[in-house]
Amino acid sequence: MTTVQEPEYLVVRNDEEQYSIWRADRELPAGWHAEGTKGPRQSCLDHIDQVWTDMRPLSLRQRMLAAEPS
């Protein structure tokens, strides 16, 4: 019986602080950076569920803060 090993994934984040996962054996796409978490797919997705609590892009959050009355 042959055991198939699950690929390793990275948690990646872009400049808008949006998260995704990416296969660790592939070059990261432009604009995405390794966040530091690495492991099986589900572990990476679980980590994203814990840390990505505000789905709004960074630029939107900044505009909303700037528009708040002083």
DSSP file (Angstrom, degrees, kcal/mol; ACC not computed):
  #  RESIDUE AA STRUCTURE BP1 BP2  ACC     N-H-->O    O-->H-N    N-H-->O    O-->H-N    TCO  KAPPA ALPHA  PHI   PSI    X-CA   Y-CA   Z-CA
    1    1 A M              0   0    0      0, 0.0     2,-0.4     0, 0.0     0, 0.0   0.000 360.0 360.0 360.0 129.0    0.0    0.0    0.0
    2    2 A T        -     0   0    0      2,-0.0     2,-0.6     0, 0.0     0, 0.0  -0.775 360.0-142.6 -94.2 131.5    1.4    3.4   -1.0
    3    3 A T        -     0   0    0     -2,-0.4     2,-0.6     2,-0.0     0, 0.0  -0.830   9.4-146.8 -95.0 126.2    1.0    6.3    1.3
    4    4 A V        -     0   0    0     -2,-0.6     2,-0.4     0, 0.0    -2,-0.0  -0.827  14.2-141.1 -93.2 120.6    0.3    9.6   -0.4
    5    5 A Q        -     0   0    0     -2,-0.6     3,-0.1     1,-0.1    -2,-0.0  -0.662  17.8-120.0 -84.2 132.8    1.8   12.5    1.6
    6    6 A E        -     0   0    0     -2,-0.4    -1,-0.1     1,-0.1     0, 0.0  -0.468  34.0-108.1 -68.6 138.6   -0.2   15.6    1.8
    7    7 A P        -     0   0    0      0, 0.0    34,-0.4     0, 0.0     2,-0.3  -0.279  31.6-114.5 -64.2 154.6    1.5   18.7    0.3
    8    8 A E        -     0   0    0     32,-0.1    16,-2.9    -3,-0.1    17,-0.4  -0.716  33.2-159.5 -90.8 142.9    2.8   21.3    2.7
    9    9 A Y  E     -AB  23  39A   0     30,-3.2    30,-2.3    -2,-0.3     2,-0.4  -0.818   9.0-142.9-121.0 159.3    1.2   24.8    2.5
   10   10 A L  E     -AB  22  38A   0     12,-2.8    12,-2.0    -2,-0.3     2,-0.6  -0.919  19.0-126.8-115.1 145.7    2.1   28.3    3.5
   11   11 A V  E     -A   21   0A   0     26,-2.4    24,-3.0    -2,-0.4    25,-0.6  -0.848  37.1-169.5 -86.3 127.5   -0.2   30.9    4.9
   12   12 A V  E     -AB  20  34A   0      8,-2.7     8,-2.0    -2,-0.6     2,-0.3  -0.859  11.9-166.0-120.8 154.9    0.3   34.0    2.7
   13   13 A R  E     -AB  19  33A   0     20,-2.5    20,-2.2    -2,-0.3     6,-0.2  -0.994   8.8-145.7-139.8 144.0   -0.9   37.6    3.1
   14   14 A N  E >   - B   0  32A   0      4,-1.9     3,-2.1    -2,-0.3    18,-0.2  -0.439  40.8 -90.1-101.1-178.9   -1.0   40.5    0.6
   15   15 A D  T 3  S+     0   0    0     16,-0.7    17,-0.1     1,-0.3    -1,-0.0   0.663 126.3  59.8 -67.3 -16.0   -0.4   44.2    1.2
   16   16 A E  T 3  S-     0   0    0      2,-0.1    42,-1.8    42,-0.1    -1,-0.3   0.297 118.4-113.0 -90.9   8.5   -4.2   44.6    1.8
   17   17 A E    <   +     0   0    0     -3,-2.1     2,-0.4     1,-0.2    -2,-0.1   0.837  67.9 147.0  60.8  37.3   -3.8   42.1    4.7
   18   18 A Q        -     0   0    0     -4,-0.1    -4,-1.9    34,-0.0     2,-0.3  -0.834  36.8-140.9 -99.1 142.7   -5.9   39.5    3.0
   19   19 A Y  E     +A   13   0A   0     -2,-0.4     2,-0.3    -6,-0.2    -6,-0.2  -0.690  29.2 150.5-108.5 155.5   -5.0   35.9    3.6
   20   20 A S  E     -A   12   0A   0     -8,-2.0    -8,-2.7    -2,-0.3     2,-0.3  -0.930  37.5-108.5-159.8 179.5   -4.8   32.7    1.6
   21   21 A I  E     -A   11   0A   0     -2,-0.3     2,-0.3   -10,-0.2   -10,-0.2  -0.904  27.6-172.9-118.8 154.9   -2.8   29.5    1.4
   22   22 A W  E     -A   10   0A   0    -12,-2.0   -12,-2.8    -2,-0.3     2,-0.1  -0.998  35.6 -97.8-146.2 139.8   -0.2   28.5   -1.2
   23   23 A R  E >   -A    9   0A   0     -2,-0.3     3,-1.6   -14,-0.2   -14,-0.3  -0.379  30.4-137.6 -58.7 131.3    1.6   25.3   -1.9
   24   24 A A  T 3  S+     0   0    0    -16,-2.9    -1,-0.2     1,-0.3   -15,-0.1   0.722  99.8  60.4 -66.4 -22.1    5.0   25.5   -0.2
   25   25 A D  T 3  S+     0   0    0    -17,-0.4     2,-0.3     2,-0.1    -1,-0.3   0.363  95.8  77.7 -88.9   7.1    6.7   24.0   -3.2
   26   26 A R  S <  S-     0   0    0     -3,-1.6     2,-0.2     3,-0.0    -4,-0.0  -0.857  88.4-103.2-116.8 151.9    5.6   26.8   -5.6
   27   27 A E        -     0   0    0     -2,-0.3    -4,-0.1     1,-0.1    -2,-0.1  -0.480  45.0-108.5 -68.8 138.0    6.9   30.3   -6.0
   28   28 A L        -     0   0    0     -2,-0.2     3,-0.1     1,-0.1    -1,-0.1  -0.394  34.2-111.7 -67.9 143.5    4.7   32.9   -4.4
   29   29 A P    >   -     0   0    0      0, 0.0     3,-1.8     0, 0.0    -1,-0.1  -0.362  47.5 -79.0 -70.6 157.4    2.6   35.0   -6.8
   30   30 A A  T 3  S+     0   0    0      1,-0.2     3,-0.1    -2,-0.1     0, 0.0  -0.269 117.5  24.0 -56.3 137.1    3.5   38.7   -7.0
   31   31 A G  T 3  S+     0   0    0      1,-0.3   -16,-0.7    -3,-0.1     2,-0.4   0.399 100.2 103.8  88.8  -2.7    2.1   40.8   -4.2
   32   32 A W  E <   -B   14   0A   0     -3,-1.8     2,-0.4   -18,-0.2    -1,-0.3  -0.892  47.9-168.5-115.6 145.4    1.9   37.9   -1.7
   33   33 A H  E     -B   13   0A   0    -20,-2.2   -20,-2.5    -2,-0.4     2,-0.2  -0.978  31.4-103.5-133.9 142.4    4.2   37.2    1.2
   34   34 A A  E     -B   12   0A   0     -2,-0.4   -22,-0.2   -22,-0.2     4,-0.1  -0.470  25.1-157.8 -64.5 131.8    4.7   34.2    3.5
   35   35 A E  E     -     0   0A   0    -24,-3.0    -1,-0.2     2,-0.2   -23,-0.1   0.669  46.0-100.4 -87.8 -20.4    3.1   35.0    6.9
   36   36 A G  E    S+     0   0A   0    -25,-0.6     2,-0.4     1,-0.4   -24,-0.1   0.230  86.5 112.3 121.3 -13.8    5.1   32.5    8.8
   37   37 A T  E     +     0   0A   0    -26,-0.3   -26,-2.4     7,-0.0    -1,-0.4  -0.786  37.9 172.4 -96.3 135.3    2.7   29.6    9.2
   38   38 A K  E     +B   10   0A   0     -2,-0.4   -28,-0.2   -28,-0.2   -30,-0.0  -0.998  23.2  81.3-142.1 140.3    3.5   26.3    7.3
   39   39 A G  E    S-B    9   0A   0    -30,-2.3   -30,-3.2    -2,-0.3   -15,-0.1  -0.994  73.3  -8.9 161.9-160.9    1.9   22.9    7.4
   40   40 A P     >  -     0   0    0      0, 0.0     4,-2.1     0, 0.0     5,-0.2  -0.240  69.6-106.8 -63.0 156.3   -1.0   20.7    6.2
   41   41 A R  H  > S+     0   0    0    -34,-0.4     4,-2.4     1,-0.2     5,-0.2   0.904 117.7  47.9 -51.7 -51.4   -3.8   22.5    4.3
   42   42 A Q  H  > S+     0   0    0      1,-0.2     4,-2.6     2,-0.2    -1,-0.2   0.868 108.9  53.7 -65.4 -36.3   -6.4   22.3    7.1
   43   43 A S  H  > S+     0   0    0      2,-0.2     4,-2.1     1,-0.2    -1,-0.2   0.906 110.4  47.9 -62.3 -41.0   -3.9   23.6    9.7
   44   44 A C  H  X S+     0   0    0     -4,-2.1     4,-2.2     2,-0.2    -2,-0.2   0.911 112.1  48.7 -66.2 -42.0   -3.2   26.6    7.6
   45   45 A L  H  X S+     0   0    0     -4,-2.4     4,-2.2     1,-0.2    -2,-0.2   0.896 110.3  51.8 -64.9 -39.2   -6.9   27.2    7.0
   46   46 A D  H  X S+     0   0    0     -4,-2.6     4,-1.4     2,-0.2    -1,-0.2   0.902 108.5  51.5 -62.6 -40.6   -7.6   26.9   10.7
   47   47 A H  H  X S+     0   0    0     -4,-2.1     4,-2.1     1,-0.2     3,-0.4   0.924 108.4  51.0 -62.1 -44.1   -4.8   29.5   11.4
   48   48 A I  H  X S+     0   0    0     -4,-2.2     4,-2.8     1,-0.2    -1,-0.2   0.911 105.6  56.3 -60.3 -42.0   -6.4   31.9    8.9
   49   49 A D  H  < S+     0   0    0     -4,-2.2    -1,-0.2     1,-0.2    -2,-0.2   0.847 111.3  45.0 -57.4 -33.9   -9.8   31.5   10.7
   50   50 A Q  H  < S+     0   0    0     -4,-1.4    -1,-0.2    -3,-0.4    -2,-0.2   0.865 122.6  32.0 -79.0 -37.4   -8.1   32.5   13.9
   51   51 A V  H  < S+     0   0    0     -4,-2.1     2,-1.4     1,-0.2     3,-0.2   0.740 102.8  71.5 -98.1 -23.9   -6.1   35.5   12.7
   52   52 A W     <  +     0   0    0     -4,-2.8    -1,-0.2    -5,-0.3     3,-0.1  -0.632  52.9 145.0 -96.4  80.9   -8.2   37.0    9.9
   53   53 A T        +     0   0    0     -2,-1.4     2,-0.5     1,-0.2    -1,-0.2   0.632  62.0  52.4 -94.1 -15.7  -11.0   38.5   11.9
   54   54 A D        -     0   0    0     -3,-0.2    -1,-0.2     1,-0.1    -3,-0.0  -0.930  62.9-170.8-124.3 106.3  -11.7   41.6    9.8
   55   55 A M        +     0   0    0     -2,-0.5    -1,-0.1    -3,-0.1     3,-0.1   0.580  52.1 109.6 -76.1  -9.4  -12.2   40.7    6.1
   56   56 A R  S    S-     0   0    0      1,-0.1    -2,-0.1     2,-0.1     5,-0.0  -0.444  79.2-106.9 -68.2 138.2  -12.2   44.3    4.9
   57   57 A P    >>  -     0   0    0      0, 0.0     4,-2.1     0, 0.0     3,-0.5  -0.283  28.3-113.3 -60.4 151.3   -9.1   45.2    2.9
   58   58 A L  H 3> S+     0   0    0    -42,-1.8     4,-2.6     1,-0.2     5,-0.2   0.879 115.5  56.4 -53.9 -43.6   -6.6   47.4    4.8
   59   59 A S  H 3> S+     0   0    0      1,-0.2     4,-2.1     2,-0.2    -1,-0.2   0.874 108.1  48.1 -61.7 -36.6   -7.2   50.4    2.4
   60   60 A L  H <> S+     0   0    0     -3,-0.5     4,-2.5     2,-0.2    -1,-0.2   0.924 110.6  50.5 -69.0 -44.2  -10.9   50.3    3.2
   61   61 A R  H  X S+     0   0    0     -4,-2.1     4,-2.2     1,-0.2    -2,-0.2   0.904 111.3  49.3 -59.8 -40.8  -10.3   50.2    7.0
   62   62 A Q  H  X S+     0   0    0     -4,-2.6     4,-2.3     2,-0.2    -1,-0.2   0.909 110.8  49.1 -66.0 -41.8   -7.9   53.1    6.7
   63   63 A R  H  X S+     0   0    0     -4,-2.1     4,-1.5     1,-0.2    -2,-0.2   0.903 111.0  50.5 -63.4 -39.8  -10.4   55.2    4.7
   64   64 A M  H  X S+     0   0    0     -4,-2.5     4,-0.6     1,-0.2    -1,-0.2   0.894 110.7  48.8 -66.7 -38.9  -13.2   54.4    7.2
   65   65 A L  H >< S+     0   0    0     -4,-2.2     3,-0.9     1,-0.2    -1,-0.2   0.907 110.4  51.2 -64.8 -40.9  -10.9   55.5   10.1
   66   66 A A  H 3< S+     0   0    0     -4,-2.3    -1,-0.2     1,-0.2    -2,-0.2   0.799 108.3  52.9 -66.1 -28.4  -10.0   58.7    8.3
   67   67 A A  H 3< S+     0   0    0     -4,-1.5    -1,-0.2    -5,-0.2    -2,-0.2   0.590  84.1 108.3 -85.0 -11.2  -13.7   59.5    7.7
   68   68 A E  S << S-     0   0    0     -3,-0.9     2,-0.1    -4,-0.6    -3,-0.0  -0.415  80.2-106.8 -67.1 139.9  -14.6   59.1   11.4
   69   69 A P              0   0    0      0, 0.0    -1,-0.1     0, 0.0    -2,-0.1  -0.384 360.0 360.0 -65.8 146.3  -15.5   62.4   13.2
   70   70 A S              0   0    0     -3,-0.1    -2,-0.1    -2,-0.1    -3,-0.0   0.467 360.0 360.0 -73.4 360.0  -12.8   63.5   15.6
